[in-house]
Amino acid sequence: MSHSLNFSITEDQQALVDVARDFGQRRLAPFYKQREVEGAFDRDTLLEMGKLGLFGVELAEEYGGLGLDCVTAGLVLDAICRSDYNIGQLMVTMSLSASLLARHGEPTVVRPWLEKMTAGETIPAIALTEPGGGSDAANLTLKAIRNGDTYILDGEKTSTSFATQAGFAVVWARTGGPGARGVSAFLVPLDLPGIVTSEFADLGGRSAGRGAVHFDRVAVPSSHLLGEENQGFIQVMQGFDYSRALIGLQVLAVAQQSLDETWRSAAERSSMGRALTDHQGVAFPLAEAETHVEACRLLCLKTLWLKDQGLPHTAEAAMCKWWGPKLAFETVQTCLLINGHAAYTEELPYEQRLRDVLGLQLGDGTAQIMKLVIARQKVGQQRKTSIQDRRDQ
Ligand SMILES: Cc1cc2nc3c(=O)[nH]c(=O)nc-3n(C[C@H](O)[C@H](O)[C@H](O)COP(=O)(O)OP(=O)(O)OC[C@H]3O[C@@H](n4cnc5c(N)ncnc54)[C@H](O)[C@@H]3O)c2cc1C
């Protein structure tokens, strides 16, 4: 009998998850609001996380990571996001940027950055979106013109998470003709002369800080080109398949934490002589949310498992990305309402969670773009099948 479908996690995975959950409960959850008010991460906390091996779980050991699989990285992310969604945002950005740097960068150039990142000493950023729009990223306009041993970057990126806190960014710029095939990716240290960053006053995600990055004739060494010239767009699309599944887990952890807390608080409160949870009007929305969150979480884990097996997972990743953030927002909203008026204040975490998870209905690509990705994959598969069918006839 085959045992290939296995939902259990190993003792090693559980041990790492326990470390993350314990750290989250002690060091992250109590300061979730404080970090929002301060509008930045406390660097000592990041250093502690680096020491515990919580950054770069899936990154090769030669770059400072633990060299584990993507499912394990997802489980650790889930554990941390139960306590602080924004630290999770940093972890997803680390996973995406590290996968691009390790896969496409010159090892001697990227290694010091990756080591600093996994140690919690530096923060990465992903700079793809431009003022002209994020959905049509293939038509970006930031220029990178080759000049001897450097590329000169000129233009503006916007909506960059961690814009003012990051030490480096992966930046996409136009090195060739129009469209996706004229785009290259670069590792750009953000202290280079000619770079100015600024921060937005956001609805949520305030400790991550989203902002703009201006490039005024910035000379980036040509050794910092990631992969082949004009191949940068194709590379990032592969990376997004990973971050989209992680984002699903990131937001669903917030939803699950809200559900766990709400079951408890609703059982303790009563109305009309019965516990709130004895009223179907309260228990059923929570039961439905539990069902949906469980299903979406399994989809995210399956997507990471597909990645670990080297199997295609583009459509699944896009499903995680459009469904997860929408579901998380709706679930936190349900929990907020069931907790009554107190949850409409800053005394309880639901209002911050609601504002935080909303951001990822935009960040990393909107639901419309995800559904386009799924549709293209499905139509492409059908075309392949019908061509094969015709060949077989
Ligand atoms: C919290 C947060 C964090 C972010 N972090 C980063 C980051 O770190 N790095 C980065 O580069 N970007 C980041 N972004 C930007 C994000 O990737 C973009 O917001 C997103 O790609 C959408 O781009 P846009 O906002 O310019 O909207 P637009 O592209 O202008 O789209 C506007 C609306 O039109 C819809 N639309 C556009 N084209 C189509 C189409 N062809 N079919 C159907 N509908 C369409 C969109 O779905 C959207 O609803 C972040 C955004 C947020 C909110």
The ligand as an ORCA input file, in Angstrom:
! r2SCAN-3c Opt
* xyz 0 1
  C       0.882     46.589      1.440
  C       1.525     46.626      0.097
  C       2.831     46.198     -0.032
  C       3.447     46.237     -1.274
  N       4.760     45.868     -1.370
  C       5.390     45.970     -2.557
  C       6.784     45.720     -2.645
  O       7.443     45.388     -1.655
  N       7.380     45.845     -3.849
  C       6.691     46.220     -4.974
  O       7.302     46.308     -6.033
  N       5.363     46.480     -4.925
  C       4.718     46.377     -3.737
  N       3.370     46.685     -3.650
  C       2.668     47.117     -4.848
  C       1.742     46.047     -5.409
  O       2.483     45.011     -6.000
  C       0.814     46.754     -6.402
  O      -0.063     47.556     -5.630
  C       0.009     45.793     -7.237
  O       0.827     45.080     -8.112
  C      -1.062     46.532     -8.066
  O      -0.483     47.614     -8.748
  P      -1.123     49.071     -8.597
  O      -1.392     49.312     -7.162
  O      -0.251     50.042     -9.301
  O      -2.534     48.998     -9.307
  P      -2.822     49.008    -10.881
  O      -1.887     48.118    -11.578
  O      -2.878     50.430    -11.317
  O      -4.267     48.376    -10.919
  C      -5.403     49.094    -10.396
  C      -6.601     48.142    -10.374
  O      -6.876     47.671    -11.711
  C      -6.845     46.258    -11.745
  N      -6.212     45.803    -12.987
  C      -5.060     46.242    -13.525
  N      -4.798     45.597    -14.678
  C      -5.814     44.726    -14.870
  C      -6.126     43.755    -15.868
  N      -5.328     43.559    -16.916
  N      -7.272     43.033    -15.727
  C      -8.100     43.223    -14.662
  N      -7.843     44.121    -13.690
  C      -6.715     44.852    -13.785
  C      -6.002     45.832    -10.551
  O      -6.341     44.523    -10.125
  C      -6.359     46.897     -9.521
  O      -7.543     46.550     -8.850
  C       2.736     46.663     -2.413
  C       1.404     47.094     -2.262
  C       0.804     47.094     -1.040
  C      -0.604     47.607     -0.892
*
